[in-house]
Amino acid sequence: MNQYLGGPSLWEGLPALDFAPPASSQAASAPAAGVSGESTVLRFLDMGQSDATLIQQGGGFILIDAADSAHSEKLLHDLQAAGVETLDLLVMTHPHADHIGAMAQVLETFTVKQVLLPDFTKAPLPTTRTFEKVMEQIADQNIPTVTAAPGWTFSLGDGTLTVLGAGVETDNYNELSIAGRFDSPDLSYLFTGDGESGVEQDLLDSGANLSAQVYKAGHHGSSTSSGEAFLSRVRPQIAVISCGLDNDYGHPDAETLDKLTAVGAQIWRTDQQGAVTVRRVNGQLQAESEKEAA
C-alpha cells in the first residue's frame, strides 16, 4: 500500500509521514508491463565520493540515490543526457548526505511518479536540513511514497525491482539501507546501499536470492561491507564501486578488492574509470567506462 504525505507537522514546515511499513509483497503502481524488447541499461554515475545509479528499461527509469549537493548540477546534466524526463521510481537507500544531497533538486527538475523510502521505524528520524528539504519537496508535489519492506516490487518495462531487505534496528544509518535487486530478461543487478555486516547478515538469514550478474559494492567498497559469506552467495560477474579519487576514507579497501577478485568479479571503479555503463551486447554482458583506467 502506498503511503502519502500529509497531516500535522513533525518539524517546522514539514508534514507528518506515516513510516509504518507496508504489507509484504505489495506491488506498487508502475508503468504498464509488457514485452518491450529493449535491453536494460545500468548507469553508475560518476559523482565523486557519493552515489547515484540509473536503471533504464522499456523506456522508463529508476534512480537509486541522488549524489551529494556538490554534484547536483552534474547529476542533473547526466540524467538529462541519458534521456530522463520522468523518473518512474526514486529510491532513497538511506538518508546520508552523499546519497540524498541532490535529491531535492532532482525532485524539482524531473517528474517523479513515486519515491521509495527506508523504514524509519528502525532508526532515529533524521533531522538534517538536507533530509528535510527532500521531504518538503515530496510534500509540495504530493508525490506518492512507500516505505521499504521485503517483498515489495516495482515493475519497469520487462524488469522488476524487488526489495530484499529494509535495514536493521540501528542508530547507524548505513545499516538502515534498502537492499534490492533488479531482474530483467537480459541481466540481474543487486544493490545494498551503504549496508554493512548487519544488513548483509540479515539478507543471508532471510534466504533471499542474492545471486546476481552485476553487484554494486556496498558502502563504496568499504571493509565494513562485501563480506566473504555474502559475496559467496552473490558471485557477480561484474562489480562496480562508486567512490571518489584519492578519497579520505581509503575506499575501496584492498581486502574488499581481493574478495571481489576471489569470487571472479570484474571490478569497475568510478574513481579511476568515471561513469560505468553495463548492458548486454550481442548476448554478452558488457561494461564500459567514460575514460581509461588510471
VEXDREN-2710 file (C-alpha; in Angstrom, 1 decimal):
% VEXDREN-2710
k/r/px/py/pz
1/MET/0.0/0.0/0.0
2/ASN/1.4/3.4/-0.9
3/GLN/1.8/6.0/1.8
4/TYR/1.1/9.6/1.3
5/LEU/2.4/12.7/2.9
6/GLY/0.0/14.9/4.9
7/GLY/-1.2/15.8/8.4
8/PRO/0.3/17.8/11.2
9/SER/4.0/18.8/11.2
10/LEU/6.7/16.8/12.8
11/TRP/9.3/19.6/12.2
12/GLU/8.6/23.2/11.5
13/GLY/7.4/23.4/7.9
14/LEU/7.3/19.7/7.3
15/PRO/4.2/17.4/7.1
16/ALA/4.0/14.3/9.1
17/LEU/4.9/11.0/7.5
18/ASP/3.4/7.5/8.1
19/PHE/6.6/5.4/8.3
20/ALA/4.8/2.1/9.1
21/PRO/6.0/-0.5/6.6
22/PRO/3.5/-1.8/4.0
23/ALA/2.4/-5.4/3.9
24/SER/5.0/-7.6/2.3
25/SER/4.8/-8.4/-1.4
26/GLN/2.6/-5.4/-2.2
27/ALA/3.1/-4.3/-5.8
28/ALA/3.4/-0.6/-6.5
29/SER/1.6/1.3/-9.2
30/ALA/4.0/1.3/-12.2
31/PRO/4.3/1.7/-15.9
32/ALA/2.3/-0.8/-17.9
33/ALA/4.2/-4.1/-18.1
34/GLY/4.8/-5.8/-21.4
35/VAL/7.5/-7.2/-23.7
36/SER/9.4/-4.0/-24.6
37/GLY/12.2/-5.8/-26.4
38/GLU/14.5/-3.1/-25.0
39/SER/17.7/-4.0/-23.3
40/THR/18.4/-3.0/-19.7
41/VAL/21.0/-0.3/-19.2
42/LEU/22.6/0.3/-15.8
43/ARG/24.5/3.6/-15.4
44/PHE/26.7/4.0/-12.3
45/LEU/27.2/7.8/-12.5
46/ASP/30.5/9.3/-11.5
47/MET/29.5/11.5/-8.5
48/GLY/32.9/11.5/-6.7
49/GLN/32.5/10.1/-3.1
50/SER/28.8/9.9/-3.5
51/ASP/26.2/7.7/-5.1
52/ALA/23.7/7.7/-8.0
53/THR/22.7/4.7/-10.1
54/LEU/20.2/4.9/-13.0
55/ILE/18.3/1.9/-14.3
56/GLN/16.7/2.2/-17.8
57/GLN/14.3/-0.5/-19.1
58/GLY/11.4/-0.3/-21.5
59/GLY/11.6/3.4/-21.9
60/GLY/11.3/4.0/-18.1
61/PHE/13.8/5.0/-15.5
62/ILE/14.6/4.2/-11.8
63/LEU/17.1/6.4/-9.9
64/ILE/18.7/4.9/-6.9
65/ASP/20.1/7.6/-4.6
66/ALA/21.0/11.1/-5.8
67/ALA/24.6/12.0/-5.0
68/ASP/25.7/14.9/-2.8
69/SER/24.9/18.6/-3.1
70/ALA/28.3/19.3/-4.6
71/HIS/27.4/17.2/-7.6
72/SER/23.8/18.4/-8.1
73/GLU/24.5/20.1/-11.5
74/LYS/26.5/17.2/-12.8
75/LEU/23.8/14.8/-11.7
76/LEU/21.0/16.7/-13.4
77/HIS/23.1/17.0/-16.6
78/ASP/23.9/13.3/-16.6
79/LEU/20.2/12.3/-16.1
80/GLN/19.1/14.7/-18.9
81/ALA/21.9/13.3/-21.2
82/ALA/20.5/9.8/-20.5
83/GLY/17.1/10.9/-21.8
84/VAL/15.4/11.3/-18.4
85/GLU/12.3/13.5/-18.4
86/THR/10.3/11.3/-15.9
87/LEU/11.5/9.1/-13.1
88/ASP/9.1/6.2/-12.6
89/LEU/10.7/5.5/-9.2
90/LEU/13.2/7.4/-7.0
91/VAL/14.9/5.2/-4.3
92/MET/16.4/6.7/-1.1
93/THR/18.5/3.8/0.2
94/HIS/19.3/5.7/3.4
95/PRO/19.4/9.4/4.4
96/HIS/23.1/10.2/4.4
97/ALA/24.0/13.4/2.5
98/ASP/26.2/11.6/0.0
99/HIS/23.1/9.7/-1.2
100/ILE/20.4/12.4/-0.9
101/GLY/22.3/15.7/-1.3
102/ALA/21.0/16.5/-4.7
103/MET/17.6/14.6/-4.3
104/ALA/15.6/17.8/-3.7
105/GLN/17.0/19.2/-7.0
106/VAL/16.1/16.0/-8.8
107/LEU/12.5/16.3/-7.5
108/GLU/12.3/19.9/-8.6
109/THR/13.7/19.2/-12.1
110/PHE/12.0/15.9/-13.2
111/THR/8.6/14.5/-12.9
112/VAL/8.9/11.7/-10.2
113/LYS/6.0/9.2/-10.1
114/GLN/6.9/7.5/-6.8
115/VAL/9.5/7.6/-4.0
116/LEU/10.7/4.5/-2.1
117/LEU/11.9/5.4/1.4
118/PRO/13.8/3.5/4.1
119/ASP/12.0/2.1/7.1
120/PHE/12.5/4.9/9.6
121/THR/10.8/3.0/12.4
122/LYS/14.2/1.2/12.7
123/ALA/16.3/4.2/13.5
124/PRO/16.0/7.7/14.9
125/LEU/14.3/10.0/12.5
126/PRO/16.8/12.2/10.6
127/THR/16.8/15.9/11.4
128/THR/19.3/17.2/8.9
129/ARG/18.3/20.1/6.7
130/THR/19.3/18.1/3.7
131/PHE/16.7/15.4/4.6
132/GLU/14.1/17.9/5.5
133/LYS/14.4/19.6/2.1
134/VAL/13.8/16.3/0.3
135/MET/10.7/15.6/2.4
136/GLU/9.4/19.2/1.8
137/GLN/9.8/18.7/-1.9
138/ILE/8.0/15.4/-1.9
139/ALA/5.2/17.0/0.2
140/ASP/4.9/20.1/-2.0
141/GLN/4.5/17.9/-5.1
142/ASN/2.2/15.4/-3.4
143/ILE/4.4/12.5/-4.7
144/PRO/3.3/9.1/-3.5
145/THR/5.8/7.4/-1.2
146/VAL/6.1/3.9/0.1
147/THR/8.2/2.5/3.0
148/ALA/10.5/-0.3/2.0
149/ALA/9.6/-3.8/3.2
150/PRO/11.0/-7.2/1.9
151/GLY/9.0/-8.5/-1.0
152/TRP/7.8/-5.1/-2.2
153/THR/8.1/-5.0/-6.0
154/PHE/8.0/-2.4/-8.8
155/SER/7.7/-3.2/-12.5
156/LEU/9.7/-1.2/-15.1
157/GLY/9.2/-2.4/-18.7
158/ASP/10.3/-6.0/-18.8
159/GLY/12.1/-5.8/-15.4
160/THR/11.2/-5.9/-11.8
161/LEU/12.8/-4.2/-8.8
162/THR/12.3/-6.2/-5.6
163/VAL/13.1/-5.1/-2.1
164/LEU/15.1/-7.9/-0.4
165/GLY/15.9/-6.1/2.9
166/ALA/14.8/-2.9/4.7
167/GLY/17.7/-2.5/7.0
168/VAL/18.1/-3.5/10.7
169/GLU/17.4/-1.8/14.0
170/THR/20.2/0.7/14.3
171/ASP/21.4/4.2/15.1
172/ASN/23.9/3.9/12.2
173/TYR/22.1/5.0/9.0
174/ASN/24.3/2.8/6.9
175/GLU/22.6/-0.2/8.4
176/LEU/19.2/1.3/7.5
177/SER/20.0/0.8/3.8
178/ILE/17.5/-0.7/1.5
179/ALA/18.8/-3.7/-0.3
180/GLY/17.2/-4.9/-3.5
181/ARG/17.6/-6.5/-6.9
182/PHE/16.5/-5.7/-10.4
183/ASP/15.8/-8.6/-12.7
184/SER/15.1/-8.4/-16.4
185/PRO/15.4/-10.9/-19.2
186/ASP/18.9/-9.7/-20.0
187/LEU/20.5/-9.1/-16.6
188/SER/20.2/-9.2/-12.8
189/TYR/21.5/-6.5/-10.5
190/LEU/22.0/-6.4/-6.7
191/PHE/22.4/-3.2/-4.6
192/THR/22.8/-2.8/-0.8
193/GLY/23.3/1.0/-0.4
194/ASP/25.8/1.5/2.3
195/GLY/24.7/-1.6/4.2
196/GLU/27.3/-3.1/6.4
197/SER/27.6/-6.5/8.1
198/GLY/24.2/-6.2/9.8
199/VAL/22.4/-5.7/6.5
200/GLU/24.3/-8.4/4.8
201/GLN/23.7/-10.9/7.6
202/ASP/20.0/-10.1/7.6
203/LEU/19.9/-10.8/3.9
204/LEU/21.8/-14.1/4.4
205/ASP/19.4/-15.1/7.1
206/SER/16.4/-14.3/5.0
207/GLY/17.2/-16.9/2.4
208/ALA/16.6/-14.3/-0.3
209/ASN/18.0/-14.9/-3.8
210/LEU/21.2/-12.9/-3.7
211/SER/22.8/-14.3/-6.9
212/ALA/23.3/-11.5/-9.4
213/GLN/25.4/-10.9/-12.5
214/VAL/26.0/-7.2/-11.5
215/TYR/26.7/-6.1/-8.0
216/LYS/27.2/-2.6/-6.7
217/ALA/29.8/-3.0/-3.9
218/GLY/28.3/-1.9/-0.6
219/HIS/29.4/1.3/1.1
220/HIS/31.8/2.5/-1.7
221/GLY/33.9/-0.7/-1.4
222/SER/34.5/-0.3/2.4
223/SER/35.9/-3.1/4.6
224/THR/32.6/-3.0/6.5
225/SER/30.7/-4.4/3.5
226/SER/31.0/-7.2/0.9
227/GLY/31.8/-9.9/3.4
228/GLU/33.1/-13.3/2.2
229/ALA/29.9/-15.2/3.1
230/PHE/27.8/-12.6/1.4
231/LEU/29.9/-12.5/-1.8
232/SER/29.8/-16.3/-1.9
233/ARG/26.1/-16.0/-2.4
234/VAL/26.2/-13.2/-4.9
235/ARG/29.1/-14.3/-7.1
236/PRO/28.8/-11.4/-9.5
237/GLN/30.3/-11.3/-13.0
238/ILE/30.7/-7.5/-12.7
239/ALA/31.2/-5.5/-9.5
240/VAL/31.0/-1.7/-9.6
241/ILE/32.5/0.5/-6.9
242/SER/31.4/4.2/-6.6
243/CYS/34.0/6.3/-4.9
244/GLY/36.0/9.5/-5.2
245/LEU/39.5/9.7/-6.5
246/ASP/42.0/9.8/-3.6
247/ASN/39.2/9.9/-1.1
248/ASP/39.9/10.4/2.6
249/TYR/38.2/7.1/3.6
250/GLY/40.6/4.7/1.8
251/HIS/37.7/3.4/-0.4
252/PRO/37.9/0.9/-1.9
253/ASP/39.5/-1.3/0.8
254/ALA/42.3/-3.6/-0.5
255/GLU/40.7/-6.6/1.2
256/THR/37.4/-5.9/-0.5
257/LEU/39.1/-5.8/-3.9
258/ASP/40.7/-9.1/-3.1
259/LYS/37.4/-10.7/-2.0
260/LEU/35.7/-9.5/-5.2
261/THR/38.5/-10.9/-7.3
262/ALA/38.3/-14.2/-5.4
263/VAL/34.7/-14.7/-6.5
264/GLY/35.6/-14.0/-10.1
265/ALA/34.2/-10.5/-10.5
266/GLN/35.4/-8.0/-13.0
267/ILE/35.9/-4.8/-10.9
268/TRP/35.0/-1.4/-12.3
269/ARG/35.6/1.8/-10.3
270/THR/34.2/5.3/-10.8
271/ASP/37.3/6.9/-9.2
272/GLN/39.5/5.5/-11.9
273/GLN/37.2/5.0/-14.8
274/GLY/34.5/7.5/-14.5
275/ALA/30.9/6.6/-15.1
276/VAL/30.3/2.9/-15.8
277/THR/27.6/1.6/-18.0
278/VAL/26.5/-2.1/-18.0
279/ARG/24.3/-3.7/-20.6
280/ARG/24.1/-6.9/-22.7
281/VAL/25.5/-6.6/-26.2
282/ASN/25.3/-9.4/-28.7
283/GLY/24.3/-11.8/-26.0
284/GLN/27.3/-10.9/-23.8
285/LEU/27.2/-8.8/-20.6
286/GLN/29.5/-5.8/-21.1
287/ALA/30.7/-2.9/-19.1
288/GLU/32.2/0.3/-20.5
289/SER/33.6/3.4/-18.9
290/GLU/33.8/7.0/-19.9
291/LYS/37.6/7.1/-19.5
292/GLU/40.5/4.8/-19.4
293/ALA/41.5/3.4/-16.0
294/ALA/44.3/5.4/-14.3
END
